[in-house]
Amino acid sequence: MKMVNALVLAGYGLNCDNETACALELAGASVARAHINSLIDGSVPLDDFQIMVFVGGFSWGDDHGAGVIQAVRLKTNLGDKILEFVDSGNLVLGICNGFQTLVNLGLLPGFNGDYKTRSIALTFNDCGNFRDDWVMLKVNPSSPCVFTKGFDYLELPIRHGEGKFYSDKDVIQRLIKNNQVVIQYALPDGNPAECKFPFNPNGSINDIAGICDPTGRIFGLMPHPEAFNHWTNHPDWTRDKEKIKRGGGAADPGATAGIRMFQNGVDFICDR
Amino acid sequence: MNSTYEFININPQLVTRKTELIMPYRLEITLNPDLFDAEGEGVRRKAEHYFGIEIKQVRTINVLTIDADLTADQLNTIQTEIFTNPVTQISSYKPLSVEFDRVIWVGYRPGVKDNPGSTAVEAIEDMLGIKFKQDEDVYTSKRYCLKGKGLTAGDVEKVAGELLANDIIQRWKIFSKQDWDPEAGTGFIIPKVVLDHTPCVKSIPIDSDETLKKISDKRNLALNPNDIPTIRAYFLGKQVRAERALVGLSDPTDIEVEYISQARSDHCNHNTFQGLFHYKDLSTGRTEVVDNIFETCIKEPTLSLKEKKPWVVSVLWDNAGAGRFDEDYYYVITGETHNSPSNMEAYGGAITGIVGVYRDPMGTGKGAKLIMGGYGYCVGQRDYNGDLTPHLHPRRLLDGVIEGVRDGGNKSGIPTTFGQLIFHPGYMGKALVFVTAVGIMPARIKGEPSEQKKTSPGDLVIMCGGRVGKDGIHGVTAASEIFSEDTPAGHVQIGDPYTQKKMHDFILEVRDLGLIRFITDNGGGGLSSSVGESARFSNGCEIQLEKVPLKYEGLDQWEIWISESQERMTLAIKPEDLEYFLELSKKHAVESTVIGKYTDSGKLHITYNGKTCAYIDLDLLASGFPQWEFDAHWQSPERRGLFEPVVREPHDYEALLTDILSRPNICSREWISRQYDHEVQGTSVIKPLVGVGRDVNSDASVIRPVLDSEKGLAFAQALLPTYSEIDAYHMTSCTIDEAVRRLIAVGADLDMIGGVDNFCWPNIQYDPEDNPDGRFKAAQLVRSCLALRDICLEYGIPLLSGKDSMYIDGYLAGRYGETHKVSALETIQFSTISVIDDINKCITMDSKIPGDLVYILGETWNELGGSEYYEHYGYIGLNVPRVHPKQFATLYRALGSAIEKEIVASAHGIYRGGLSVHLTMVAMGGDLGMKVDLALVPSNSVNRIDTILFSESAGRFIVTIDPENKKSFEDIFKGLPCSCIGVITNKSGDLVISDSKNKGKSKTIISIPVQDLKAAWKKPFKDLC
């Protein structure tokens, strides 16, 4: 099997680098966790990788808008290299603070190959506070997104204070039309949350939790797939285990939805 | 010379610089008018809830005051590229025209840490490729635009001064429509610190004890009068004077006296716990001398347990204790309080507390990675509306504390997995903020044991992290005093998790490369403590104080030495490693500076620009100081007039249970857990909230800190301060028992549990006027420590770490200008931690499947003293719950074995509120009905229903099991108090409690839909999120 090299950014207040690296390893990738400055000074060359992950955390303390200063620093120091990376058919994933960074870089929404324009904001939650909770997500089966192939629904944790997806109507309509809306917050029964709190935890327009670019190779989402790396991460695991046990089954159901999402990325690189 | 001594102004006025050459720029940024302003809405809501002030609308404007020489192009670039989101925001270098009836502008006072200001500088420098000059900076502030017809000047002043700003760290300006100039806006307010002061070292006269005492009072040194002769004797010693003459010193310098004051403070030296207690039981006349409760009740028991438990790795000397996680890793744990600062400035105090305690594991052994945090808050009633006026109303204090720990924990990337909140009027005097930190480190680093460290002569002294300013000066001595309106505010700071997170990542990288010889944090006492303590290993150091990086010029030498500016660590490294160390420091954007070297001279030698300003024997502090002494007079509860209230049995148990579930200390606190990130690092196994609705509190949290291992760490805490109203011995034993039981309930093994004790006690020094019951409080402390020793030895719990915080008293203004001393309850927070061998076998407290059997383990006694039930009626009572550790331990081991065999579907301890409350919790967790018969509850001569339902007897659990496992389960509990009392019923069913022995008309006592009980339990704080 082909070796898939994944880069996980770290430093400057990012804080999900370890578990994201672990999740990618579980998905079969070979992972380098690198400080943003090591990427900038070239000691870790971006060319060595096929998957680049912008992870969660509070880069630069989230002062002046979540992900804003990280985007400024990367755009100033690495802008063209990142565009080349995207052009080469590689994958970019932005989770939480990483998603916030991708929209501030302009890598998303990426309409018509324009990877520089900021047209989406992830702003303060309507509830006015940081929130940690698990959410039900409905996956768009028609989306080109590489990472969500094979999913109808999935449950993941969200943990953010600035996750309200916001843009003007035209951009939203275009995202919907292009099937760039990849995941949406849903009720526990799978129906759309229709902005109902806490199922849509932040007031995101159209319940949007994650979008991709038109190629499906750049994906940003607020929920944390890397925090569902073991079946015991799921809030229902003790109840599920008891039910399965009574039915005579074995408890551990294998790879979690979070890990399968990373596997989709690794498989895409292997197969291309 | 002595006669000419003058006191310098120890808190020089921080002056605002007049704008001179450079024109500052003010960028105002706000959300597009059609966007919902969640922050403004929060302000509007709080103003209504806190003060009943109705505001129609609040819009917030972020203000950046850029005091730097930038071109128009540069200004334009940073405005559009950094500070304005094109989708959601508008901005302008002119005042934005946002509608208002009143404007409130709030900015920091000079010298207060402005974290967003610092990151703005970083971003501007990066984007423009420039470097700010030394006197250039960016300051952030906020402008709130309030709309509302009836808003009076008084209303707006209240919102500004009591909601938006805290005058200790912030200042504000209010504008009405009339006095608003749309061109000038708020004007330019630059909180730049300019100290009109040339640093100088003063000599302190020691011609008499009185002179030194006076200086101690004036300088706010808080020297204990008994220490003064010892200090004088040292500096008057012939040999000492001769040695000092060689370096140009005679009488002690201010820096030396400040150093001694810090090190001798109760906060650093634990003089109370090492004191001599003359204990007397006034009922029996029996007397006893307890010499050094730390030695007898904490150290000796823990060392004897360490002998028996090979998993105990390192205790009693380092910043945190260490236990073995597995062959390759050790976990470390410690707990702290940050009470005094949080009472002054709730948000700043609490964030500094949590970020500060996180430095303890970082400074343990050769450095640990942070993996988990916990919190405990004890405050006055949230809706207090009586005559006393604390510095901050409990509601505002609590909100600030919750938010401080939220930002400190979340931005550190450390999951906050467990916490507690207790309301009691005693905490109006001083609210308590407990913060706990857990870390993990490799067992060996480059082949060397990670838990060991030392400094050696020739090693470099490195200060790493933040810079030094005036903040935090005399924080330690303030924590050792009773809070009053005169307490200096200078010790309030705002922790900066961002700076610390960068340092954390840097430290882990250099640790793994084997570069760290020694590491400790700069907490209380600053460099004075960290360098002083680390130099004891090599036996000496030479410090060049002028090398310490400062936030601004003008600090005196003694201020640099004792400043508690946050986010700093002190490290020792080998000179040959310096270059590599500094290179990595730069990569991580962390400032590291060599400030001296370790020696073996026996001296702490400090110079400033080549001139000696301190030269002191390191062993001075270890010898010669007199022990503190306390009279401790115990009066039994009966002697104090406590008795069991005369209450006849109630008839309406349904209303009673519903009301108890809505009591502030029982009801849901979901809003706190949800705003704390408890899943970062991807390690979550048992979350703070569990059950079908994911909204019922778990007994303990469990994480899987090493992601490729199936081992876990279980963690829980307990607080039961009301029992102190009867006897602090039983308060302590019940608190320990609860914390232990919480871990057992999720599947921990009793033999693997370690503990952390955090004492918070009112002043115990008797004074006929100021502290007439000081001797009783001292006796309570002795009894509490004896309980700690007894129970920990019986359960076999080594104390991995612990801290004490004395003086939890306050003087509150009353209605007529009088003041009242309010002392908090004698309080101990006990934390427990245990390795879990296989996390896949952990269980949660929620009932799982209809038809499951409900068991009670442990006996119920007539123990309503200090209970929630009595408190509901306004009683204290007498029969406080007791712990029977031998019997309990057998039961806990049996439950451990049942969980290990995977035949338990759920387990939950019975805690505050008693059986009825906790049956409700189990039912709510599963969203399933439950039918139980009280006649079957194992009880010891209890014949009243209310006693069975509400007694808070320790040592009990509610367990549910698959009926298939009935026999194997009951076999395990043969001969132990264990009884099947009922069954789990249908989804969303009723909680049905009956008593088959009831002689009354109906055998059914309670029958309420579980959903209704949940609604009652959630009601009090349901609007908070």
Interface residues (C-beta under 8 A of the other chain):
Chain A: A10 G11 Y12 G13 L14 N15 C16 N18 E19 C22 A23 H35 N37 S38 G56 G57 F58 W60 G61 D62 D63 H64 G65 V68 I69 V72 R73 T76 N77 N104 R118 S119 I120 A121 T123 F124 N125 D126 C127 G128 N129 F130 R131 D132 D133 W134 P157 R159 G161 Y166 S167 D168 G203 H224 E226 A227 F228 N229 H230 T232 N233 P235 D236 T238 R239 K241 E242 K243 K245 R246 A251 D252
Chain B: L31 L35 F36 A38 E39 E41 G42 E81 I82 F83 N85 P86 V87 T88 N115 P116 T119 A120 E122 A123 D126 M127 R406 N410 K411 S412 G413 D496 P497 Y498 K501 K502 D505 K587 H588 A589 S673 R674 Q675 Y676 D677 H678 E679 V680 Q681 G682 T683 S684 V685 I686 K687 V690 V692 R694 R704 L707 D708 I839 N840 C842 I843 T844 D846 K848 I849 E902 A905 S906 G926 D962 C1025
